[in-house]
Amino acid sequence: MTRTSISRLLACALVAGGSTLLLPETGHAADAPRVRIENFSFEPQTLTVKAGTTVVFENDDDIPHLVVADDKSFRSKALDTGDTYAFTFSKPGDFAYFCGLHPHMRGKIAVSP
């Protein structure tokens, strides 16, 4: 676990009236499915979720990365170390993506109904 990850876990706050944990600097649910960017790769390389799920991409690398869908359905800004990008996958299908700065980095979100 990186120092950034530990500090984020320590910064989590309980949302009043519920049990969803939010990361204050992003507002993303702490239990949302995540794709970590580290060592010039997406981890996991393939993530399977249900339609309507918001996936959070988190850059744990020391340099910026972009998350870009092959079909252009989503695109992040440049993500510096510790930055996140969230996208809600509303329809079923396979959504391949890559890093806009390092195209050899590839991943896939498989969305089931």
N, CA, C and O atoms as a GROMACS GRO file, in nm:
protein
  452
    1MET      N    1   0.086  -0.117   0.000
    1MET     CA    2   0.000   0.000   0.000
    1MET      C    3   0.090   0.123   0.000
    1MET      O    4   0.185   0.132   0.078
    2THR      N    5   0.059   0.217  -0.088
    2THR     CA    6   0.142   0.337  -0.098
    2THR      C    7   0.108   0.437   0.011
    2THR      O    8   0.004   0.427   0.076
    3ARG      N    9   0.197   0.532   0.030
    3ARG     CA   10   0.174   0.637   0.129
    3ARG      C   11   0.048   0.716   0.096
    3ARG      O   12  -0.028   0.754   0.185
    4THR      N   13   0.026   0.741  -0.035
    4THR     CA   14  -0.095   0.812  -0.077
    4THR      C   15  -0.219   0.733  -0.040
    4THR      O   16  -0.316   0.790   0.010
    5SER      N   17  -0.218   0.601  -0.064
    5SER     CA   18  -0.333   0.517  -0.031
    5SER      C   19  -0.361   0.518   0.119
    5SER      O   20  -0.476   0.525   0.161
    6ILE      N   21  -0.255   0.511   0.198
    6ILE     CA   22  -0.273   0.511   0.343
    6ILE      C   23  -0.332   0.642   0.389
    6ILE      O   24  -0.422   0.644   0.473
    7SER      N   25  -0.281   0.754   0.336
    7SER     CA   26  -0.334   0.884   0.378
    7SER      C   27  -0.480   0.900   0.336
    7SER      O   28  -0.558   0.963   0.407
    8ARG      N   29  -0.517   0.844   0.223
    8ARG     CA   30  -0.657   0.851   0.180
    8ARG      C   31  -0.745   0.768   0.271
    8ARG      O   32  -0.855   0.810   0.306
    9LEU      N   33  -0.698   0.650   0.310
    9LEU     CA   34  -0.777   0.568   0.400
    9LEU      C   35  -0.796   0.639   0.534
    9LEU      O   36  -0.904   0.633   0.593
   10LEU      N   37  -0.693   0.705   0.580
   10LEU     CA   38  -0.704   0.778   0.706
   10LEU      C   39  -0.796   0.898   0.694
   10LEU      O   40  -0.854   0.942   0.794
   11ALA      N   41  -0.810   0.952   0.572
   11ALA     CA   42  -0.892   1.071   0.552
   11ALA      C   43  -1.039   1.038   0.526
   11ALA      O   44  -1.120   1.130   0.513
   12CYS      N   45  -1.074   0.911   0.518
   12CYS     CA   46  -1.213   0.873   0.490
   12CYS      C   47  -1.305   0.923   0.600
   12CYS      O   48  -1.270   0.927   0.718
   13ALA      N   49  -1.426   0.960   0.558
   13ALA     CA   50  -1.526   1.007   0.655
   13ALA      C   51  -1.655   0.931   0.633
   13ALA      O   52  -1.689   0.898   0.519
   14LEU      N   53  -1.728   0.904   0.740
   14LEU     CA   54  -1.855   0.834   0.732
   14LEU      C   55  -1.964   0.933   0.692
   14LEU      O   56  -1.977   1.039   0.753
   15VAL      N   57  -2.040   0.898   0.589
   15VAL     CA   58  -2.148   0.984   0.544
   15VAL      C   59  -2.264   0.972   0.643
   15VAL      O   60  -2.305   0.861   0.678
   16ALA      N   61  -2.316   1.085   0.686
   16ALA     CA   62  -2.427   1.086   0.783
   16ALA      C   63  -2.546   1.010   0.728
   16ALA      O   64  -2.584   1.028   0.612
   17GLY      N   65  -2.604   0.926   0.812
   17GLY     CA   66  -2.725   0.853   0.775
   17GLY      C   67  -2.700   0.729   0.691
   17GLY      O   68  -2.797   0.666   0.648
   18GLY      N   69  -2.580   0.692   0.668
   18GLY     CA   70  -2.554   0.574   0.586
   18GLY      C   71  -2.420   0.515   0.619
   18GLY      O   72  -2.353   0.558   0.713
   19SER      N   73  -2.380   0.415   0.541
   19SER     CA   74  -2.254   0.349   0.569
   19SER      C   75  -2.157   0.362   0.452
   19SER      O   76  -2.057   0.290   0.447
   20THR      N   77  -2.184   0.453   0.359
   20THR     CA   78  -2.094   0.473   0.247
   20THR      C   79  -1.977   0.559   0.289
   20THR      O   80  -1.996   0.668   0.344
   21LEU      N   81  -1.857   0.513   0.263
   21LEU     CA   82  -1.740   0.592   0.294
   21LEU      C   83  -1.704   0.674   0.171
   21LEU      O   84  -1.701   0.623   0.059
   22LEU      N   85  -1.677   0.803   0.192
   22LEU     CA   86  -1.636   0.891   0.084
   22LEU      C   87  -1.495   0.939   0.108
   22LEU      O   88  -1.454   0.962   0.222
   23LEU      N   89  -1.421   0.955   0.000
   23LEU     CA   90  -1.291   1.017   0.010
   23LEU      C   91  -1.315   1.166  -0.006
   23LEU      O   92  -1.360   1.209  -0.112
   24PRO      N   93  -1.287   1.247   0.096
   24PRO     CA   94  -1.321   1.388   0.094
   24PRO      C   95  -1.268   1.466  -0.026
   24PRO      O   96  -1.338   1.553  -0.078
   25GLU      N   97  -1.146   1.437  -0.071
   25GLU     CA   98  -1.090   1.516  -0.179
   25GLU      C   99  -1.152   1.485  -0.314
   25GLU      O  100  -1.135   1.562  -0.408
   26THR      N  101  -1.222   1.374  -0.326
   26THR     CA  102  -1.280   1.338  -0.455
   26THR      C  103  -1.430   1.323  -0.450
   26THR      O  104  -1.497   1.347  -0.551
   27GLY      N  105  -1.485   1.286  -0.336
   27GLY     CA  106  -1.628   1.261  -0.326
   27GLY      C  107  -1.669   1.124  -0.379
   27GLY      O  108  -1.788   1.092  -0.378
   28HIS      N  109  -1.574   1.042  -0.424
   28HIS     CA  110  -1.606   0.909  -0.475
   28HIS      C  111  -1.623   0.813  -0.359
   28HIS      O  112  -1.550   0.821  -0.260
   29ALA      N  113  -1.718   0.721  -0.370
   29ALA     CA  114  -1.738   0.622  -0.266
   29ALA      C  115  -1.612   0.538  -0.250
   29ALA      O  116  -1.553   0.494  -0.349
   30ALA      N  117  -1.570   0.517  -0.126
   30ALA     CA  118  -1.448   0.440  -0.099
   30ALA      C  119  -1.462   0.295  -0.143
   30ALA      O  120  -1.362   0.229  -0.171
   31ASP      N  121  -1.587   0.244  -0.148
   31ASP     CA  122  -1.607   0.106  -0.187
   31ASP      C  123  -1.639   0.091  -0.336
   31ASP      O  124  -1.673  -0.019  -0.380
   32ALA      N  125  -1.629   0.198  -0.414
   32ALA     CA  126  -1.651   0.191  -0.559
   32ALA      C  127  -1.541   0.105  -0.622
   32ALA      O  128  -1.427   0.107  -0.575
   33PRO      N  129  -1.575   0.030  -0.726
   33PRO     CA  130  -1.471  -0.048  -0.796
   33PRO      C  131  -1.361   0.046  -0.846
   33PRO      O  132  -1.390   0.154  -0.898
   34ARG      N  133  -1.238   0.006  -0.831
   34ARG     CA  134  -1.125   0.090  -0.868
   34ARG      C  135  -1.030   0.020  -0.964
   34ARG      O  136  -1.010  -0.102  -0.959
   35VAL      N  137  -0.974   0.101  -1.052
   35VAL     CA  138  -0.863   0.057  -1.136
   35VAL      C  139  -0.746   0.144  -1.095
   35VAL      O  140  -0.751   0.267  -1.108
   36ARG      N  141  -0.642   0.081  -1.045
   36ARG     CA  142  -0.522   0.155  -1.003
   36ARG      C  143  -0.424   0.162  -1.119
   36ARG      O  144  -0.405   0.065  -1.192
   37ILE      N  145  -0.363   0.277  -1.133
   37ILE     CA  146  -0.258   0.296  -1.233
   37ILE      C  147  -0.127   0.297  -1.158
   37ILE      O  148  -0.101   0.386  -1.077
   38GLU      N  149  -0.044   0.196  -1.185
   38GLU     CA  150   0.086   0.189  -1.120
   38GLU      C  151   0.182   0.109  -1.205
   38GLU      O  152   0.144   0.014  -1.273
   39ASN      N  153   0.309   0.149  -1.200
   39ASN     CA  154   0.414   0.082  -1.277
   39ASN      C  155   0.377   0.070  -1.425
   39ASN      O  156   0.399  -0.034  -1.487
   40PHE      N  157   0.321   0.179  -1.480
   40PHE     CA  158   0.283   0.184  -1.622
   40PHE      C  159   0.188   0.072  -1.662
   40PHE      O  160   0.200   0.013  -1.769
   41SER      N  161   0.092   0.042  -1.572
   41SER     CA  162  -0.011  -0.057  -1.604
   41SER      C  163  -0.139  -0.025  -1.529
   41SER      O  164  -0.138   0.047  -1.428
   42PHE      N  165  -0.250  -0.079  -1.579
   42PHE     CA  166  -0.380  -0.069  -1.514
   42PHE      C  167  -0.402  -0.198  -1.434
   42PHE      O  168  -0.381  -0.307  -1.486
   43GLU      N  169  -0.443  -0.185  -1.310
   43GLU     CA  170  -0.462  -0.302  -1.224
   43GLU      C  171  -0.599  -0.294  -1.157
   43GLU      O  172  -0.621  -0.201  -1.080
   44PRO      N  173  -0.690  -0.385  -1.182
   44PRO     CA  174  -0.674  -0.500  -1.270
   44PRO      C  175  -0.680  -0.458  -1.418
   44PRO      O  176  -0.735  -0.352  -1.451
   45GLN      N  177  -0.624  -0.540  -1.502
   45GLN     CA  178  -0.624  -0.509  -1.645
   45GLN      C  179  -0.765  -0.522  -1.702
   45GLN      O  180  -0.802  -0.446  -1.791
   46THR      N  181  -0.844  -0.615  -1.651
   46THR     CA  182  -0.986  -0.630  -1.687
   46THR      C  183  -1.068  -0.628  -1.560
   46THR      O  184  -1.040  -0.701  -1.465
   47LEU      N  185  -1.169  -0.542  -1.559
   47LEU     CA  186  -1.259  -0.530  -1.445
   47LEU      C  187  -1.400  -0.555  -1.494
   47LEU      O  188  -1.442  -0.497  -1.594
   48THR      N  189  -1.475  -0.642  -1.426
   48THR     CA  190  -1.613  -0.673  -1.462
   48THR      C  191  -1.706  -0.609  -1.360
   48THR      O  192  -1.692  -0.628  -1.239
   49VAL      N  193  -1.804  -0.531  -1.411
   49VAL     CA  194  -1.901  -0.463  -1.326
   49VAL      C  195  -2.039  -0.476  -1.389
   49VAL      O  196  -2.051  -0.517  -1.504
   50LYS      N  197  -2.143  -0.440  -1.313
   50LYS     CA  198  -2.280  -0.438  -1.365
   50LYS      C  199  -2.309  -0.300  -1.423
   50LYS      O  200  -2.250  -0.200  -1.381
   51ALA      N  201  -2.401  -0.295  -1.520
   51ALA     CA  202  -2.443  -0.167  -1.579
   51ALA      C  203  -2.490  -0.074  -1.468
   51ALA      O  204  -2.558  -0.117  -1.375
   52GLY      N  205  -2.454   0.053  -1.478
   52GLY     CA  206  -2.490   0.152  -1.378
   52GLY      C  207  -2.383   0.173  -1.272
   52GLY      O  208  -2.400   0.257  -1.183
   53THR      N  209  -2.274   0.098  -1.280
   53THR     CA  210  -2.166   0.108  -1.182
   53THR      C  211  -2.069   0.220  -1.219
   53THR      O  212  -2.032   0.236  -1.335
   54THR      N  213  -2.029   0.297  -1.118
   54THR     CA  214  -1.926   0.398  -1.136
   54THR      C  215  -1.791   0.336  -1.100
   54THR      O  216  -1.775   0.281  -0.991
   55VAL      N  217  -1.697   0.346  -1.192
   55VAL     CA  218  -1.562   0.294  -1.170
   55VAL      C  219  -1.469   0.413  -1.150
   55VAL      O  220  -1.477   0.513  -1.222
   56VAL      N  221  -1.382   0.402  -1.051
   56VAL     CA  222  -1.286   0.507  -1.022
   56VAL      C  223  -1.148   0.462  -1.068
   56VAL      O  224  -1.101   0.354  -1.031
   57PHE      N  225  -1.083   0.544  -1.148
   57PHE     CA  226  -0.946   0.521  -1.192
   57PHE      C  227  -0.857   0.608  -1.104
   57PHE      O  228  -0.881   0.728  -1.092
   58GLU      N  229  -0.754   0.550  -1.043
   58GLU     CA  230  -0.668   0.622  -0.950
   58GLU      C  231  -0.522   0.609  -0.990
   58GLU      O  232  -0.471   0.499  -1.006
   59ASN      N  233  -0.455   0.724  -1.008
   59ASN     CA  234  -0.315   0.721  -1.048
   59ASN      C  235  -0.224   0.711  -0.926
   59ASN      O  236  -0.211   0.806  -0.848
   60ASP      N  237  -0.163   0.594  -0.910
   60ASP     CA  238  -0.067   0.572  -0.802
   60ASP      C  239   0.077   0.571  -0.857
   60ASP      O  240   0.170   0.530  -0.788
   61ASP      N  241   0.092   0.616  -0.981
   61ASP     CA  242   0.225   0.622  -1.043
   61ASP      C  243   0.288   0.758  -1.013
   61ASP      O  244   0.221   0.850  -0.966
   62ASP      N  245   0.417   0.769  -1.040
   62ASP     CA  246   0.489   0.894  -1.014
   62ASP      C  247   0.479   0.995  -1.127
   62ASP      O  248   0.531   1.106  -1.115
   63ILE      N  249   0.414   0.959  -1.236
   63ILE     CA  250   0.400   1.049  -1.351
   63ILE      C  251   0.254   1.054  -1.395
   63ILE      O  252   0.177   0.965  -1.361
   64PRO      N  253   0.216   1.156  -1.472
   64PRO     CA  254   0.077   1.168  -1.519
   64PRO      C  255   0.038   1.059  -1.618
   64PRO      O  256   0.121   1.005  -1.690
   65HIS      N  257  -0.092   1.028  -1.617
   65HIS     CA  258  -0.151   0.934  -1.713
   65HIS      C  259  -0.289   0.987  -1.751
   65HIS      O  260  -0.348   1.067  -1.678
   66LEU      N  261  -0.340   0.941  -1.866
   66LEU     CA  262  -0.476   0.970  -1.911
   66LEU      C  263  -0.549   0.838  -1.930
   66LEU      O  264  -0.487   0.739  -1.967
   67VAL      N  265  -0.678   0.837  -1.907
   67VAL     CA  266  -0.760   0.719  -1.934
   67VAL      C  267  -0.850   0.755  -2.052
   67VAL      O  268  -0.932   0.846  -2.042
   68VAL      N  269  -0.835   0.681  -2.164
   68VAL     CA  270  -0.907   0.714  -2.286
   68VAL      C  271  -0.973   0.588  -2.342
   68VAL      O  272  -0.906   0.487  -2.363
   69ALA      N  273  -1.105   0.594  -2.365
   69ALA     CA  274  -1.177   0.480  -2.421
   69ALA      C  275  -1.145   0.467  -2.570
   69ALA      O  276  -1.136   0.567  -2.641
   70ASP      N  277  -1.128   0.343  -2.616
   70ASP     CA  278  -1.106   0.318  -2.759
   70ASP      C  279  -1.220   0.377  -2.842
   70ASP      O  280  -1.197   0.431  -2.950
   71ASP      N  281  -1.344   0.367  -2.790
   71ASP     CA  282  -1.461   0.416  -2.865
   71ASP      C  283  -1.492   0.562  -2.835
   71ASP      O  284  -1.595   0.614  -2.879
   72LYS      N  285  -1.404   0.629  -2.762
   72LYS     CA  286  -1.416   0.771  -2.728
   72LYS      C  287  -1.535   0.802  -2.637
   72LYS      O  288  -1.578   0.917  -2.629
   73SER      N  289  -1.589   0.701  -2.568
   73SER     CA  290  -1.704   0.724  -2.479
   73SER      C  291  -1.665   0.792  -2.348
   73SER      O  292  -1.750   0.848  -2.281
   74PHE      N  293  -1.538   0.786  -2.312
   74PHE     CA  294  -1.489   0.857  -2.194
   74PHE      C  295  -1.343   0.893  -2.212
   74PHE      O  296  -1.269   0.827  -2.286
   75ARG      N  297  -1.303   0.998  -2.141
   75ARG     CA  298  -1.164   1.046  -2.145
   75ARG      C  299  -1.139   1.130  -2.020
   75ARG      O  300  -1.214   1.223  -1.992
   76SER      N  301  -1.035   1.097  -1.947
   76SER     CA  302  -0.999   1.175  -1.829
   76SER      C  303  -0.912   1.293  -1.868
   76SER      O  304  -0.863   1.300  -1.981
   77LYS      N  305  -0.894   1.383  -1.776
   77LYS     CA  306  -0.790   1.485  -1.789
   77LYS      C  307  -0.658   1.415  -1.752
   77LYS      O  308  -0.660   1.298  -1.714
   78ALA      N  309  -0.547   1.485  -1.763
   78ALA     CA  310  -0.420   1.427  -1.719
   78ALA      C  311  -0.429   1.406  -1.568
   78ALA      O  312  -0.457   1.500  -1.493
   79LEU      N  313  -0.406   1.284  -1.523
   79LEU     CA  314  -0.414   1.249  -1.382
   79LEU      C  315  -0.274   1.249  -1.322
   79LEU      O  316  -0.191   1.165  -1.356
   80ASP      N  317  -0.248   1.343  -1.233
   80ASP     CA  318  -0.121   1.344  -1.162
   80ASP      C  319  -0.126   1.240  -1.051
   80ASP      O  320  -0.231   1.180  -1.027
   81THR      N  321  -0.015   1.218  -0.985
   81THR     CA  322  -0.009   1.122  -0.875
   81THR      C  323  -0.116   1.154  -0.771
   81THR      O  324  -0.126   1.267  -0.723
   82GLY      N  325  -0.198   1.053  -0.738
   82GLY     CA  326  -0.304   1.070  -0.639
   82GLY      C  327  -0.437   1.118  -0.696
   82GLY      O  328  -0.538   1.114  -0.626
   83ASP      N  329  -0.439   1.163  -0.822
   83ASP     CA  330  -0.564   1.208  -0.883
   83ASP      C  331  -0.652   1.089  -0.919
   83ASP      O  332  -0.604   0.978  -0.942
   84THR      N  333  -0.784   1.115  -0.925
   84THR     CA  334  -0.879   1.012  -0.965
   84THR      C  335  -0.969   1.064  -1.075
   84THR      O  336  -0.984   1.185  -1.094
   85TYR      N  337  -1.028   0.970  -1.148
   85TYR     CA  338  -1.126   0.999  -1.251
   85TYR      C  339  -1.234   0.893  -1.238
   85TYR      O  340  -1.204   0.774  -1.226
   86ALA      N  341  -1.360   0.934  -1.240
   86ALA     CA  342  -1.471   0.839  -1.227
   86ALA      C  343  -1.558   0.845  -1.352
   86ALA      O  344  -1.579   0.952  -1.410
   87PHE      N  345  -1.607   0.728  -1.392
   87PHE     CA  346  -1.698   0.718  -1.506
   87PHE      C  347  -1.804   0.613  -1.474
   87PHE      O  348  -1.772   0.506  -1.423
   88THR      N  349  -1.930   0.646  -1.503
   88THR     CA  350  -2.039   0.552  -1.481
   88THR      C  351  -2.068   0.478  -1.611
   88THR      O  352  -2.097   0.539  -1.713
   89PHE      N  353  -2.060   0.346  -1.605
   89PHE     CA  354  -2.084   0.260  -1.721
   89PHE      C  355  -2.232   0.222  -1.720
   89PHE      O  356  -2.272   0.131  -1.648
   90SER      N  357  -2.312   0.292  -1.801
   90SER     CA  358  -2.457   0.277  -1.795
   90SER      C  359  -2.512   0.166  -1.884
   90SER      O  360  -2.625   0.122  -1.864
   91LYS      N  361  -2.434   0.121  -1.981
   91LYS     CA  362  -2.486   0.015  -2.070
   91LYS      C  363  -2.388  -0.102  -2.076
   91LYS      O  364  -2.268  -0.085  -2.059
   92PRO      N  365  -2.442  -0.222  -2.099
   92PRO     CA  366  -2.357  -0.341  -2.109
   92PRO      C  367  -2.264  -0.336  -2.230
   92PRO      O  368  -2.294  -0.271  -2.330
   93GLY      N  369  -2.154  -0.405  -2.218
   93GLY     CA  370  -2.058  -0.416  -2.328
   93GLY      C  371  -1.917  -0.422  -2.274
   93GLY      O  372  -1.894  -0.415  -2.153
   94ASP      N  373  -1.822  -0.436  -2.365
   94ASP     CA  374  -1.681  -0.435  -2.330
   94ASP      C  375  -1.623  -0.300  -2.372
   94ASP      O  376  -1.637  -0.259  -2.487
   95PHE      N  377  -1.560  -0.232  -2.279
   95PHE     CA  378  -1.507  -0.099  -2.303
   95PHE      C  379  -1.355  -0.101  -2.285
   95PHE      O  380  -1.304  -0.093  -2.174
   96ALA      N  381  -1.285  -0.112  -2.398
   96ALA     CA  382  -1.139  -0.112  -2.396
   96ALA      C  383  -1.091   0.032  -2.381
   96ALA      O  384  -1.154   0.125  -2.432
   97TYR      N  385  -0.980   0.049  -2.311
   97TYR     CA  386  -0.924   0.182  -2.292
   97TYR      C  387  -0.772   0.173  -2.288
   97TYR      O  388  -0.716   0.064  -2.280
   98PHE      N  389  -0.706   0.289  -2.294
   98PHE     CA  390  -0.561   0.296  -2.294
   98PHE      C  391  -0.519   0.428  -2.229
   98PHE      O  392  -0.602   0.514  -2.202
   99CYS      N  393  -0.390   0.442  -2.203
   99CYS     CA  394  -0.336   0.567  -2.152
   99CYS      C  395  -0.304   0.656  -2.272
   99CYS      O  396  -0.230   0.616  -2.362
  100GLY      N  397  -0.361   0.776  -2.272
  100GLY     CA  398  -0.339   0.868  -2.383
  100GLY      C  399  -0.196   0.916  -2.395
  100GLY      O  400  -0.157   0.964  -2.502
  101LEU      N  401  -0.117   0.904  -2.290
  101LEU     CA  402   0.024   0.943  -2.294
  101LEU      C  403   0.117   0.825  -2.318
  101LEU      O  404   0.229   0.842  -2.366
  102HIS      N  405   0.070   0.706  -2.284
  102HIS     CA  406   0.150   0.584  -2.298
  102HIS      C  407   0.060   0.476  -2.358
  102HIS      O  408   0.010   0.390  -2.284
  103PRO      N  409   0.038   0.478  -2.490
  103PRO     CA  410  -0.062   0.390  -2.554
  103PRO      C  411  -0.040   0.240  -2.536
  103PRO      O  412  -0.132   0.162  -2.561
  104HIS      N  413   0.078   0.199  -2.492
  104HIS     CA  414   0.100   0.056  -2.469
  104HIS      C  415   0.025   0.009  -2.343
  104HIS      O  416   0.004  -0.110  -2.324
  105MET      N  417  -0.014   0.104  -2.258
  105MET     CA  418  -0.091   0.070  -2.137
  105MET      C  419  -0.237   0.051  -2.179
  105MET      O  420  -0.300   0.143  -2.230
  106ARG      N  421  -0.290  -0.070  -2.157
  106ARG     CA  422  -0.427  -0.101  -2.201
  106ARG      C  423  -0.505  -0.171  -2.090
  106ARG      O  424  -0.447  -0.238  -2.005
  107GLY      N  425  -0.636  -0.154  -2.094
  107GLY     CA  426  -0.723  -0.221  -1.999
  107GLY      C  427  -0.862  -0.236  -2.058
  107GLY      O  428  -0.890  -0.190  -2.169
  108LYS      N  429  -0.951  -0.300  -1.982
  108LYS     CA  430  -1.088  -0.322  -2.030
  108LYS      C  431  -1.183  -0.326  -1.912
  108LYS      O  432  -1.154  -0.384  -1.807
  109ILE      N  433  -1.299  -0.261  -1.931
  109ILE     CA  434  -1.408  -0.271  -1.837
  109ILE      C  435  -1.516  -0.354  -1.906
  109ILE      O  436  -1.567  -0.313  -2.011
  110ALA      N  437  -1.550  -0.470  -1.849
  110ALA     CA  438  -1.656  -0.557  -1.901
  110ALA      C  439  -1.782  -0.528  -1.819
  110ALA      O  440  -1.785  -0.548  -1.698
  111VAL      N  441  -1.886  -0.480  -1.888
  111VAL     CA  442  -2.009  -0.438  -1.819
  111VAL      C  443  -2.120  -0.538  -1.852
  111VAL      O  444  -2.156  -0.556  -1.968
  112SER      N  445  -2.174  -0.601  -1.748
  112SER     CA  446  -2.282  -0.697  -1.766
  112SER      C  447  -2.416  -0.626  -1.738
  112SER      O  448  -2.419  -0.522  -1.672
  113PRO      N  449  -2.528  -0.684  -1.789
  113PRO     CA  450  -2.659  -0.621  -1.767
  113PRO      C  451  -2.698  -0.618  -1.620
  113PRO      O  452  -2.806  -0.568  -1.585
   0.00000   0.00000   0.00000
